[in-house]
Amino acid sequence: KNLILSMQSMRCTLKIKPALTAPFHISYINYADACSSPAAMQIFCAHGLMENALDFDPLCKYFASSYMTSAKRAVNMTSIDLLGHGQSDFVSNARLYNIASGIQHCDDLLNHLRFTQNNGDNVPTAWIGTGFGGIIGMYYAAMIYPSITHLVLNDIGPFMSSQTLQDLQENNDEKQSTIMQGFLMDVSHNDDGTLQDFSIFESVWKKIPNTVKILVFRGENSTVLTRDTVDEMIKLRDAVLVAEVEDIGHHPLLRDTEHLDIIADFLGLHRRT
């Protein structure tokens, strides 16, 4: 018999206590199976620089209602509000918004989930990341988290041009400017202060193990993830799957069932009958 899963959506917070700054809270939404534990897979969703955890709410709810694993065990889905976004705390220290801090905050949450949901086991983890969340995911898959088995990159890759970075700085309010300033700390600058291109092809992309399966979504009109960048990504590693969404810039919203079904199939989920 097919297992009918009962999914519960819950808004939670995790208190993080950095060594050199005051504690702060990270908010996240957990979509956990109420019938089965531990999980067979953890799906972890991380949003872009100007978004929040609710961007993945349609995806998580659709998976909960339409898909299950082949085994009678759970898929736990978690969507994080990165620091300064959604219901997570905002702090004025821009350094807490750089890539290293984003990695650390996600690592803290994943470790918390590992012990609270999965009995301390490193279950297979699928990372779905838009923009900045995808950058963190690439670092994770390359260097930190050995349980990453699938990586879905939504309109982001290991390269952004200096012009794209300049465009991302425009029309931001004070809060958004602080967040962007933190990210740009990881971008090299020219002597005159202008930005250089952002590239992690050598330092990160090439180091992602071939055991990690990768699916890339790209908006047809996107200037953040260009076709040239996608071609280079494919050239440098085997078996990168690419789905291009017509008439979309940065970024596909991952709400259409057609696109969600592509992700579910990529993750090896099975449609309920």
Contacts in CASP RR format, 6 or more apart in sequence:
PFRMAT RR
TARGET T0000
AUTHOR 0000-0000-0000
METHOD contacts of the structure
MODEL  1
KNLILSMQSMRCTLKIKPALTAPFHISYINYADACSSPAAMQIFCAHGLM
ENALDFDPLCKYFASSYMTSAKRAVNMTSIDLLGHGQSDFVSNARLYNIA
SGIQHCDDLLNHLRFTQNNGDNVPTAWIGTGFGGIIGMYYAAMIYPSITH
LVLNDIGPFMSSQTLQDLQENNDEKQSTIMQGFLMDVSHNDDGTLQDFSI
FESVWKKIPNTVKILVFRGENSTVLTRDTVDEMIKLRDAVLVAEVEDIGH
HPLLRDTEHLDIIADFLGLHRRT
2 68 0 8 1.000
2 272 0 8 1.000
2 273 0 8 1.000
3 35 0 8 1.000
3 36 0 8 1.000
3 68 0 8 1.000
3 72 0 8 1.000
4 272 0 8 1.000
5 33 0 8 1.000
5 35 0 8 1.000
5 36 0 8 1.000
5 64 0 8 1.000
5 68 0 8 1.000
5 74 0 8 1.000
5 75 0 8 1.000
6 33 0 8 1.000
6 34 0 8 1.000
6 35 0 8 1.000
7 31 0 8 1.000
7 32 0 8 1.000
7 33 0 8 1.000
7 34 0 8 1.000
7 61 0 8 1.000
7 64 0 8 1.000
7 65 0 8 1.000
8 31 0 8 1.000
8 32 0 8 1.000
8 33 0 8 1.000
8 34 0 8 1.000
9 29 0 8 1.000
9 30 0 8 1.000
9 31 0 8 1.000
9 60 0 8 1.000
9 61 0 8 1.000
10 29 0 8 1.000
10 30 0 8 1.000
10 32 0 8 1.000
11 27 0 8 1.000
11 28 0 8 1.000
11 29 0 8 1.000
11 87 0 8 1.000
12 27 0 8 1.000
12 28 0 8 1.000
12 29 0 8 1.000
12 30 0 8 1.000
13 25 0 8 1.000
13 26 0 8 1.000
13 27 0 8 1.000
13 28 0 8 1.000
13 87 0 8 1.000
14 25 0 8 1.000
14 26 0 8 1.000
14 28 0 8 1.000
14 108 0 8 1.000
14 109 0 8 1.000
14 112 0 8 1.000
15 23 0 8 1.000
15 24 0 8 1.000
15 25 0 8 1.000
16 23 0 8 1.000
16 24 0 8 1.000
16 25 0 8 1.000
16 26 0 8 1.000
16 105 0 8 1.000
16 108 0 8 1.000
17 23 0 8 1.000
18 24 0 8 1.000
18 96 0 8 1.000
21 91 0 8 1.000
21 93 0 8 1.000
21 96 0 8 1.000
22 91 0 8 1.000
24 83 0 8 1.000
24 88 0 8 1.000
24 89 0 8 1.000
24 91 0 8 1.000
24 96 0 8 1.000
25 88 0 8 1.000
25 89 0 8 1.000
26 80 0 8 1.000
26 81 0 8 1.000
26 82 0 8 1.000
26 83 0 8 1.000
26 88 0 8 1.000
26 89 0 8 1.000
26 105 0 8 1.000
26 108 0 8 1.000
26 109 0 8 1.000
27 53 0 8 1.000
27 80 0 8 1.000
27 81 0 8 1.000
27 86 0 8 1.000
27 87 0 8 1.000
27 88 0 8 1.000
28 53 0 8 1.000
28 78 0 8 1.000
28 79 0 8 1.000
28 80 0 8 1.000
28 81 0 8 1.000
28 109 0 8 1.000
29 53 0 8 1.000
29 54 0 8 1.000
29 57 0 8 1.000
29 60 0 8 1.000
29 78 0 8 1.000
29 79 0 8 1.000
30 76 0 8 1.000
30 77 0 8 1.000
30 78 0 8 1.000
30 113 0 8 1.000
31 60 0 8 1.000
31 61 0 8 1.000
31 63 0 8 1.000
31 64 0 8 1.000
31 76 0 8 1.000
31 77 0 8 1.000
31 78 0 8 1.000
31 79 0 8 1.000
32 39 0 8 1.000
32 74 0 8 1.000
32 76 0 8 1.000
32 77 0 8 1.000
32 117 0 8 1.000
33 39 0 8 1.000
33 74 0 8 1.000
33 75 0 8 1.000
33 76 0 8 1.000
35 74 0 8 1.000
36 72 0 8 1.000
36 73 0 8 1.000
36 74 0 8 1.000
37 74 0 8 1.000
37 117 0 8 1.000
37 118 0 8 1.000
37 119 0 8 1.000
38 73 0 8 1.000
38 74 0 8 1.000
38 117 0 8 1.000
38 118 0 8 1.000
38 119 0 8 1.000
38 121 0 8 1.000
38 123 0 8 1.000
39 73 0 8 1.000
39 74 0 8 1.000
39 75 0 8 1.000
39 76 0 8 1.000
39 117 0 8 1.000
39 118 0 8 1.000
39 123 0 8 1.000
40 69 0 8 1.000
40 71 0 8 1.000
40 73 0 8 1.000
40 74 0 8 1.000
40 75 0 8 1.000
40 123 0 8 1.000
40 124 0 8 1.000
41 69 0 8 1.000
41 75 0 8 1.000
41 76 0 8 1.000
41 123 0 8 1.000
41 124 0 8 1.000
41 125 0 8 1.000
41 126 0 8 1.000
41 267 0 8 1.000
42 75 0 8 1.000
42 76 0 8 1.000
42 77 0 8 1.000
42 78 0 8 1.000
42 110 0 8 1.000
42 113 0 8 1.000
42 117 0 8 1.000
42 118 0 8 1.000
42 123 0 8 1.000
42 124 0 8 1.000
42 125 0 8 1.000
42 126 0 8 1.000
42 147 0 8 1.000
43 60 0 8 1.000
43 63 0 8 1.000
43 75 0 8 1.000
43 76 0 8 1.000
43 77 0 8 1.000
43 78 0 8 1.000
43 125 0 8 1.000
43 126 0 8 1.000
43 128 0 8 1.000
43 267 0 8 1.000
44 78 0 8 1.000
44 80 0 8 1.000
44 106 0 8 1.000
44 110 0 8 1.000
44 125 0 8 1.000
44 126 0 8 1.000
44 127 0 8 1.000
44 128 0 8 1.000
45 53 0 8 1.000
45 55 0 8 1.000
45 56 0 8 1.000
45 59 0 8 1.000
45 60 0 8 1.000
45 77 0 8 1.000
45 78 0 8 1.000
45 79 0 8 1.000
45 80 0 8 1.000
45 128 0 8 1.000
45 129 0 8 1.000
46 79 0 8 1.000
46 80 0 8 1.000
46 82 0 8 1.000
46 106 0 8 1.000
46 127 0 8 1.000
46 128 0 8 1.000
46 129 0 8 1.000
46 130 0 8 1.000
46 132 0 8 1.000
46 133 0 8 1.000
46 134 0 8 1.000
46 136 0 8 1.000
46 137 0 8 1.000
47 53 0 8 1.000
47 55 0 8 1.000
47 56 0 8 1.000
47 79 0 8 1.000
47 80 0 8 1.000
47 81 0 8 1.000
47 82 0 8 1.000
47 85 0 8 1.000
47 129 0 8 1.000
47 130 0 8 1.000
47 131 0 8 1.000
47 132 0 8 1.000
47 133 0 8 1.000
48 55 0 8 1.000
48 82 0 8 1.000
48 129 0 8 1.000
48 130 0 8 1.000
48 131 0 8 1.000
48 132 0 8 1.000
48 133 0 8 1.000
48 134 0 8 1.000
49 131 0 8 1.000
49 132 0 8 1.000
49 168 0 8 1.000
49 176 0 8 1.000
49 179 0 8 1.000
49 180 0 8 1.000
49 183 0 8 1.000
50 172 0 8 1.000
50 176 0 8 1.000
50 179 0 8 1.000
51 85 0 8 1.000
51 130 0 8 1.000
52 81 0 8 1.000
52 85 0 8 1.000
52 86 0 8 1.000
52 87 0 8 1.000
53 79 0 8 1.000
53 80 0 8 1.000
53 81 0 8 1.000
53 85 0 8 1.000
53 86 0 8 1.000
53 87 0 8 1.000
54 79 0 8 1.000
54 86 0 8 1.000
55 79 0 8 1.000
55 130 0 8 1.000
55 253 0 8 1.000
55 254 0 8 1.000
56 79 0 8 1.000
56 128 0 8 1.000
56 254 0 8 1.000
57 79 0 8 1.000
58 254 0 8 1.000
58 255 0 8 1.000
58 260 0 8 1.000
59 128 0 8 1.000
59 254 0 8 1.000
59 255 0 8 1.000
59 260 0 8 1.000
59 263 0 8 1.000
60 77 0 8 1.000
60 79 0 8 1.000
62 257 0 8 1.000
62 260 0 8 1.000
63 75 0 8 1.000
63 77 0 8 1.000
63 260 0 8 1.000
63 264 0 8 1.000
63 269 0 8 1.000
64 77 0 8 1.000
65 272 0 8 1.000
66 264 0 8 1.000
66 271 0 8 1.000
66 272 0 8 1.000
67 75 0 8 1.000
67 264 0 8 1.000
67 269 0 8 1.000
67 270 0 8 1.000
67 271 0 8 1.000
67 272 0 8 1.000
68 75 0 8 1.000
68 269 0 8 1.000
68 270 0 8 1.000
68 272 0 8 1.000
69 75 0 8 1.000
69 269 0 8 1.000
69 270 0 8 1.000
70 268 0 8 1.000
70 270 0 8 1.000
75 269 0 8 1.000
76 113 0 8 1.000
76 117 0 8 1.000
76 118 0 8 1.000
78 109 0 8 1.000
78 113 0 8 1.000
80 105 0 8 1.000
80 106 0 8 1.000
80 109 0 8 1.000
81 87 0 8 1.000
81 88 0 8 1.000
82 88 0 8 1.000
82 102 0 8 1.000
82 105 0 8 1.000
82 106 0 8 1.000
82 132 0 8 1.000
82 133 0 8 1.000
83 89 0 8 1.000
83 90 0 8 1.000
83 91 0 8 1.000
83 96 0 8 1.000
83 97 0 8 1.000
83 101 0 8 1.000
83 102 0 8 1.000
83 105 0 8 1.000
84 90 0 8 1.000
84 91 0 8 1.000
84 97 0 8 1.000
84 175 0 8 1.000
84 179 0 8 1.000
85 179 0 8 1.000
90 175 0 8 1.000
92 178 0 8 1.000
94 178 0 8 1.000
94 179 0 8 1.000
94 181 0 8 1.000
94 182 0 8 1.000
94 185 0 8 1.000
95 101 0 8 1.000
95 182 0 8 1.000
95 185 0 8 1.000
96 182 0 8 1.000
97 178 0 8 1.000
97 179 0 8 1.000
97 180 0 8 1.000
97 181 0 8 1.000
97 182 0 8 1.000
97 183 0 8 1.000
98 182 0 8 1.000
98 183 0 8 1.000
98 185 0 8 1.000
98 186 0 8 1.000
99 135 0 8 1.000
99 136 0 8 1.000
99 139 0 8 1.000
99 183 0 8 1.000
99 186 0 8 1.000
100 186 0 8 1.000
102 136 0 8 1.000
103 136 0 8 1.000
103 139 0 8 1.000
103 140 0 8 1.000
103 144 0 8 1.000
106 136 0 8 1.000
106 137 0 8 1.000
106 140 0 8 1.000
107 140 0 8 1.000
107 144 0 8 1.000
107 145 0 8 1.000
110 125 0 8 1.000
110 145 0 8 1.000
114 120 0 8 1.000
114 121 0 8 1.000
114 122 0 8 1.000
114 123 0 8 1.000
122 146 0 8 1.000
122 147 0 8 1.000
123 147 0 8 1.000
124 147 0 8 1.000
124 149 0 8 1.000
124 150 0 8 1.000
125 145 0 8 1.000
125 147 0 8 1.000
125 148 0 8 1.000
125 149 0 8 1.000
125 150 0 8 1.000
126 148 0 8 1.000
126 149 0 8 1.000
126 150 0 8 1.000
126 151 0 8 1.000
126 152 0 8 1.000
126 267 0 8 1.000
127 134 0 8 1.000
127 137 0 8 1.000
127 140 0 8 1.000
127 141 0 8 1.000
127 148 0 8 1.000
127 150 0 8 1.000
127 151 0 8 1.000
127 152 0 8 1.000
128 152 0 8 1.000
128 154 0 8 1.000
128 254 0 8 1.000
128 263 0 8 1.000
129 136 0 8 1.000
129 137 0 8 1.000
129 152 0 8 1.000
129 153 0 8 1.000
129 154 0 8 1.000
129 156 0 8 1.000
130 154 0 8 1.000
130 155 0 8 1.000
130 156 0 8 1.000
130 251 0 8 1.000
130 254 0 8 1.000
131 153 0 8 1.000
131 154 0 8 1.000
131 155 0 8 1.000
131 156 0 8 1.000
131 224 0 8 1.000
131 251 0 8 1.000
132 156 0 8 1.000
132 183 0 8 1.000
133 156 0 8 1.000
134 151 0 8 1.000
134 153 0 8 1.000
134 154 0 8 1.000
134 156 0 8 1.000
134 157 0 8 1.000
135 156 0 8 1.000
135 157 0 8 1.000
135 200 0 8 1.000
137 148 0 8 1.000
137 151 0 8 1.000
138 151 0 8 1.000
138 153 0 8 1.000
138 157 0 8 1.000
138 158 0 8 1.000
138 200 0 8 1.000
138 204 0 8 1.000
138 205 0 8 1.000
138 208 0 8 1.000
139 200 0 8 1.000
139 204 0 8 1.000
140 148 0 8 1.000
141 148 0 8 1.000
141 151 0 8 1.000
141 208 0 8 1.000
141 209 0 8 1.000
141 212 0 8 1.000
142 204 0 8 1.000
142 205 0 8 1.000
142 207 0 8 1.000
142 208 0 8 1.000
142 209 0 8 1.000
143 204 0 8 1.000
143 207 0 8 1.000
148 212 0 8 1.000
149 211 0 8 1.000
149 212 0 8 1.000
149 213 0 8 1.000
150 212 0 8 1.000
150 213 0 8 1.000
150 214 0 8 1.000
150 215 0 8 1.000
150 266 0 8 1.000
150 267 0 8 1.000
151 208 0 8 1.000
151 212 0 8 1.000
151 213 0 8 1.000
151 214 0 8 1.000
151 215 0 8 1.000
152 214 0 8 1.000
152 215 0 8 1.000
152 216 0 8 1.000
152 217 0 8 1.000
152 263 0 8 1.000
152 266 0 8 1.000
153 214 0 8 1.000
153 215 0 8 1.000
153 216 0 8 1.000
153 217 0 8 1.000
154 217 0 8 1.000
154 251 0 8 1.000
154 252 0 8 1.000
154 254 0 8 1.000
155 217 0 8 1.000
155 218 0 8 1.000
155 219 0 8 1.000
155 222 0 8 1.000
155 224 0 8 1.000
155 225 0 8 1.000
155 249 0 8 1.000
155 250 0 8 1.000
155 251 0 8 1.000
155 252 0 8 1.000
156 224 0 8 1.000
156 225 0 8 1.000
156 251 0 8 1.000
157 205 0 8 1.000
157 216 0 8 1.000
157 225 0 8 1.000
157 229 0 8 1.000
157 230 0 8 1.000
157 233 0 8 1.000
158 199 0 8 1.000
158 200 0 8 1.000
158 201 0 8 1.000
158 204 0 8 1.000
158 205 0 8 1.000
158 229 0 8 1.000
158 233 0 8 1.000
159 197 0 8 1.000
159 198 0 8 1.000
159 199 0 8 1.000
159 200 0 8 1.000
159 201 0 8 1.000
159 229 0 8 1.000
159 232 0 8 1.000
160 197 0 8 1.000
160 198 0 8 1.000
160 224 0 8 1.000
161 197 0 8 1.000
161 198 0 8 1.000
161 223 0 8 1.000
161 226 0 8 1.000
162 194 0 8 1.000
162 195 0 8 1.000
162 196 0 8 1.000
162 197 0 8 1.000
162 198 0 8 1.000
163 223 0 8 1.000
164 223 0 8 1.000
164 224 0 8 1.000
165 184 0 8 1.000
165 187 0 8 1.000
165 195 0 8 1.000
165 197 0 8 1.000
165 198 0 8 1.000
166 195 0 8 1.000
167 223 0 8 1.000
168 180 0 8 1.000
169 177 0 8 1.000
169 180 0 8 1.000
169 184 0 8 1.000
172 180 0 8 1.000
184 195 0 8 1.000
186 198 0 8 1.000
187 195 0 8 1.000
187 196 0 8 1.000
187 198 0 8 1.000
188 195 0 8 1.000
188 196 0 8 1.000
189 195 0 8 1.000
189 196 0 8 1.000
190 196 0 8 1.000
201 232 0 8 1.000
201 236 0 8 1.000
205 233 0 8 1.000
205 236 0 8 1.000
205 237 0 8 1.000
206 236 0 8 1.000
206 237 0 8 1.000
208 214 0 8 1.000
208 237 0 8 1.000
210 237 0 8 1.000
210 238 0 8 1.000
210 239 0 8 1.000
213 239 0 8 1.000
213 241 0 8 1.000
213 266 0 8 1.000
214 237 0 8 1.000
214 239 0 8 1.000
214 240 0 8 1.000
214 241 0 8 1.000
215 240 0 8 1.000
215 241 0 8 1.000
215 242 0 8 1.000
215 243 0 8 1.000
215 262 0 8 1.000
215 263 0 8 1.000
215 266 0 8 1.000
216 225 0 8 1.000
216 230 0 8 1.000
216 233 0 8 1.000
216 240 0 8 1.000
216 241 0 8 1.000
216 242 0 8 1.000
216 243 0 8 1.000
217 243 0 8 1.000
217 244 0 8 1.000
217 245 0 8 1.000
217 251 0 8 1.000
217 252 0 8 1.000
217 254 0 8 1.000
217 259 0 8 1.000
218 225 0 8 1.000
218 227 0 8 1.000
218 230 0 8 1.000
218 242 0 8 1.000
218 243 0 8 1.000
218 244 0 8 1.000
218 245 0 8 1.000
218 252 0 8 1.000
219 225 0 8 1.000
219 244 0 8 1.000
219 245 0 8 1.000
219 248 0 8 1.000
219 249 0 8 1.000
219 250 0 8 1.000
219 251 0 8 1.000
219 252 0 8 1.000
220 244 0 8 1.000
220 245 0 8 1.000
220 246 0 8 1.000
220 247 0 8 1.000
220 248 0 8 1.000
220 249 0 8 1.000
221 247 0 8 1.000
221 248 0 8 1.000
221 249 0 8 1.000
222 248 0 8 1.000
222 249 0 8 1.000
222 250 0 8 1.000
222 251 0 8 1.000
223 249 0 8 1.000
223 250 0 8 1.000
224 250 0 8 1.000
224 251 0 8 1.000
225 250 0 8 1.000
230 242 0 8 1.000
233 240 0 8 1.000
234 240 0 8 1.000
234 242 0 8 1.000
241 266 0 8 1.000
243 259 0 8 1.000
243 262 0 8 1.000
245 252 0 8 1.000
245 259 0 8 1.000
252 259 0 8 1.000
254 260 0 8 1.000
254 263 0 8 1.000
264 271 0 8 1.000
END
